Amino acid sequence: MEHTKIDSTYYTITRGDSPLIATAIHSGHEVRHNISNLFALAAEERLREEDPFTDHWVEITDNRIIGHNSRFELDLNRSRDKAIYMKPEDAWGLNVWKEELSKEFAEESLLHYDRFYADVKQLLTEVQKKHGCFIVYDLHSYNHKRDGAESSGADPEQNPEVNIGTGNMNRQKWAPVVDAFTSSLKKYNYHGRQLDVRENVKFEGGHFMRWIHDNFGDNACVMSIEFKKFFMDEWTGKPDYAQVEEIKKALAQTIKPVLAAMHQVCRVL
């Protein structure tokens, strides 16, 4: 049985029966109406640093967390004091606001931040109570053509197609789960080839991962899964829908081995 909690346009949380939760907290593109005219960045510039289509991938499980508002308004993957990009150095050198955002507008955004984390804590507490432990697929995407749309892209040696961030977990305890996920994704027949899947090369995970591990300890295994934007044009935002769907299928087929490994780990927690 499912229930859904919605906080305005900011996020949707869906509760299901599985011990697996999939999240897309950077998929959103909306901005609050009373600050929309304060952005120095155009909508297409904001979209370039967001994670479109990751909300499609969370459909692989019944526990889902989806962010609807742009990370340029409120970044749910950063600590509260850094969740609003005030200076260019907070946002890849981009000048986000026409002028400094007022404290009043910032606090209005942070109220949604606090509600988000309170609702996520409630969801995860319920899942832990039911299953003892749980897995989170923290789904993201990242740019690799920052030199321009026609560039060949960043060095693939340092930019895998899939980066699995495990920097904040008890890696030794959860090794069977991480290994099951990595192996399953690597073996998947992705349009006649195998994906380049590596761990902690480009990213090790953000605040959302750390917060979950800090609050739930060894009962939680959060993998921050970053897909390089090979499935879309990161400059126009146009997707290759066949690849978006294929990635969803690739993620879905990891679930059975990952949950089997989770039960193995949970028996010894």
Order of alpha helices (4+ residues) and beta strands (2+ residues): beta-beta-beta-alpha-alpha-beta-alpha-beta-beta-alpha-beta-alpha-beta-alpha-alpha
